[in-house]
Amino acid sequence: MSELRLDPLSGRWVVVTSARATRPYAFLSRSAPVQHDTSRPCPFCPGHEEATPPALETYGPSGNWLVRVVPNLYPAFEGDDPFVVVNRGPVFTQATAGGIHEVLVLSPDHDASWAMIGDEQAGLVMAALRDRIEEHSQHPNLRYSQAIVNFGREAGASLEHPHGQLLGLSFVPRELAEEQARFARFGGGCLLCTTVEAEEAAGHRVIFADDRTVVICPFWSAVPYEMLVIPRGHSAHLYRSPTEDLVSVGRALKHSLRTLRDRLGDVAYNIVFHSAPYRGNEPYHWHTHVWPKVTTIAGFEMGTGVAINIVAPEMAAEDLRLKVSAA
């Protein structure tokens, strides 16, 4: 039986219909290689640093970096132009695309995805995110930083070496603005603090928890095995959070992604960090989305904005918890 569930962060409806998971070839594993040409040296591996612009930040012992941040050679946003909107006609509106676009190399190990790195390495990656977002926030014409990790070609990655991207933007994207509005309209305190309390009370959608972080397959999951990583400490800004919270979130992501890999195999996924705009405060609670790419978006989803999820989050969480307990 199908049912509709409302995502309180976005305001969108989701259809949960587990019966469709029994269709042949319901799930996708990574089928296409990320890079068409693998003959050239990897620009993110140690010893090939000259293939990228000079590093903005490096983390690790002197001479042996463990995490590296470099400017993106093909930036989607660049320059110091302020956000200025211009109307070119009755339906032609454009604006300047100033900003910052950086690449975050997660590890010197070419095969070490977030699922494979150690706890200390995950903490270094989170420290790099914090430091770069804080640096972005000092630019007067920038308003928001978006941090992402695309793993696998199906998720948008163009190089095999695991890496993330940091984009400093001169505007607040619609998705963030909508989340902020949903927090403001929620009548029961903080939306995500309440989510943590309610999910831990229910019990059957929590897949990882320690004293600082909770990972759930949210009630409103839009895709199979979707995960939401929520720090217990209430803070609007990732870059202003205590180091202990950042380390815990990095560790929680590692354990959850490793469990996802053990359960589904080598699937692609997107990690998206949502934090309040630099000069925005309450009400908001920063968090991290994980969206595995195991199904495709078809015409209904594109035409209506309503997602169809063929694995109920309760079933997904049970699968992932079983793997955790066996690990």
N, C-alpha and C positions, 0 to 999 in steps of 0.2 A: 504494500500500500504506500502511496506517495503522500507527502505532506509538505506544506510551505513553512519555512522558518525565516524570521526576520533578523537580519544582521544589524545590531544596534550601532555599530561603528560606521556603517555606510548608508543605512536606511534601505538597502536592497533586499528583495525577497530571494530566497534560495529554495529550490525544489530538492528534497531528499527522497530518492527513489531507488532503494537497494536492489530491486528486481532487475534493473537494467545492467547490473554488474555481471549477470549470468550470460550476457551476449558473448558470442565468440570474439576474441581479440578486444576485450573491453579495456585492457590496460596496455600502456605503451612503455617499453624499455628504451633506453638510449640506443638508437639504431644507426644514426649517421655520425661519422667522426666530426669533431668540432672544427678541425682544420683540414682543408682540402690539400694543402701542401705542407707535408711534415719533413721535407728534406732540409729546410733552413733551420739554423740553430734557434732555440727558444729564447726570445728576448728577455724573459723573466727569470731564467735560470742563472745561478752564480757563474761569473766568468764572462757573461754577455751584457754586462751593465751598459756598455757603450751603445747598445742597440736602442736604448730609451733615453729620453732627456735626463739630465742630472736629477738625483733623488731629492725630493722635498723633505723627506724624513726617512731615517733608518732606525731600526730597533734591533738590539742584540749586541754581543761583545764586539769590541773594536776590530774592524777588518772582516767580520763574519756576520753579515746581516741575517736576521731571522724574519723580519717584516720590512717591506720597502714600499714607499709611496712615491709615485712619479707622475708628472703631468701626462694626460692622455694625448697621444699624437694626433688623434682625430676627434677633437672636442665637439660636443653638441652645444656647449655654451662656453663663451670666452669673451674677455674684455671687461672693462670697468663701466660700460655704459649703464646708466640708470634705466629702470623699466619705464618706457614711454610708449603709449598706445597711439596709433595713428589710423584714422579711417580713410581708406582709399576708394570708397564707394559704398553703395547701399548695403552690401553684404561682404565687403572686403576690409577686414580689420587686422592690423599687424602690430607687432611690438618688437622692440630691441631684445636680443637674446644674449645679453651680457651675463657673465658668470664664470665659474670655475669647473673644470672637469678633470678629475684625477683617477689614477689606477692604484689600487691597494693590492700588492702581491702578498698573499696569505702566508707563504712559506717558501724557503729556497728549494724544497723538495717538489719536483715537477708533478708528482702523482699524489701529493698530500692535500686532498680536499678538506673542507672543514670537518667532515666526518672522521678524518684520519689523523688530524693534528692532536698533540697532547694538550692537557689542560693549561699549562703555562703558555704554550703558543697561542691558544685561543684567547687567553688574557691579553697577550701582546697585540693581537689583532683588534680587540676591543679598545685597548689604550690608544692605538693608532686612529681608530674612528673618533674617539673622544678628542684627541689633540687636533686633528684636521678640522673637525666641525667647529671647535673653539676658534681656530685660526680663521675659518670662513666667517664666523660671526663678527669678526673685527672689521670686515669690509662694509662701509656704510651703505653701499648700493645693493647688498645681498640681504635676503630675508630668511632663507631656509636652505638646509642641506639635506639631500637625499642620498642615503647609503644603500647600496644593493650588492648582492652576489648572484650572478647568473651561472649556474653549473649545468653544463651540457648544451649542445647545439639547440635542442628543442626549447631551452630556456633563454636563448639569446647569446650564449657565449661564442666568441670568435677565436679564442686561443685555448689550448688544452690546459696550460698551467693555471691552477686555481687562483683566481683573483677576484677582487671586488671593484666597485666604482663609487666614487664620491663626487656628487654634483652640487656645487653651490649656486643657488638660483636667486634671481632678482624678483621673483614672485612666489606666492604660496600656491602650490598646485591644488586643483579642485578636490582631489581625494583627501588631502590634509585639511583643507578648509571645511569639508563636509564632516570629517571626524571631529574637528574642534566644535562644530555646531552641535553634533550629537552629544558630546560631553556636556556642553552648556545646557542642553535641553533635558538631560537625564535628571530625574528628580530624586534619586536615592543616594546622593553622595557622588563619589567617583565611579564612573562606569566600569573601569577595569578592576579597581579594588573590590567592587561588588561582585564582578565576574569571578575573581579568585575565590572569594568567600563562598559563592553559590556553587561553583564547580567542585571545590573541595568538599563541600557538604554533600553534593550529589555523588561524587567519587568516581563515576564510571567514564568520565572523559579526561581525567588527569593522567598523563603518561610519564611525567617527571616532576619532582618537587624536592627542593631543599629549603634551607632556612631563608633564602633570599630570592629564589626564582621558582615560578610554576610554569609548566608547559602543558597545554591542553589541546585536544582536538575540539575546537569550539562548537557549541551547540548549533551554530549557524554556518558550519563549514560549507564553502562553496565548491571545493574540489576534494576528491578522495585523499585522505591522509593529510589534509591541511593541518598546520600547527600554529598556535599562537603562544609566543614566549613573553611572559609578563614578569617584570621584577616586582617583588613584594613592596619594596620601598617606593613610596609615592613621590614621583618627580616628573615634571613636565619635560625636562631636557635630558637627553642622553649625556651630553657633554658636561653637565653639572652634577651627575650622579656620583655617589661614592665609588671608589675603585673596587671595593668588595662586590658591589652590585654588578659592575661591568664584568668582572672575572666570573661571577656566577652565571651571568647570561651567556658568556662565551662557552663555558663548560656545559651548560644546559643545551645549547645549540649543538655542540659536538656529540653529546650522548644521544640526542634525539635524531640527528641526521644519521648517525651510525646505525641506530635501530631501524630507521627507515630503509637504509641500504640493505640491512640484514633481512628485512621483511620483503621488500619489493625488488631487490637487485639494484643494478646500476641505472637508476632513474634520474632524469634531469629535475632541477628545482630552482626556484627563485627564493632568495632571502631578501626581505625588504624591512629596513629599520624606519620606524615612524617616531619622530620626536617633534616637539613643538617648535614653531618658528622662533628664531633667536630672541626677538623682543616680544614674544607671546608667552604668557604664563598660564595660570589656571583658567578654566579647568582643562587639564589634559594629563595623561599618564603615558609616558613613552613605552614602546613595545616593539616586538619583532614578529613579522609574518613569515611563515614558510609555506610556499605553494608548490607541491610536487607537480610535475608535468606528466601525468600518467593517462590523461584523457585529452581529447581535443575540444576546442570551442567551435560549435557549429552554428547554423543559421538561427536557431531559436534563441540561443544565448546572445548572439550579436544583435538580433533584431529587437529583443525585449529588454536586455540588461538583466535578465533573470537567469541565474546559474542553475544547472542541473547536476547534482552530486549523486553518483551511483553507489557510494559507500557511506552509510550512516556514520557520523563521527563516533557514536558509541561502539560500533564494530571496529572502526579504525583504531580507536584507543585501546580496545581489548587486544588487538593484534600487536600493537607496539608495546604494551605493558608485558605481554607474554615474552617478547624478545628481551626486554629489560631484565625480567626476573630470571631468565635463563643465561644471561650474560655473565 
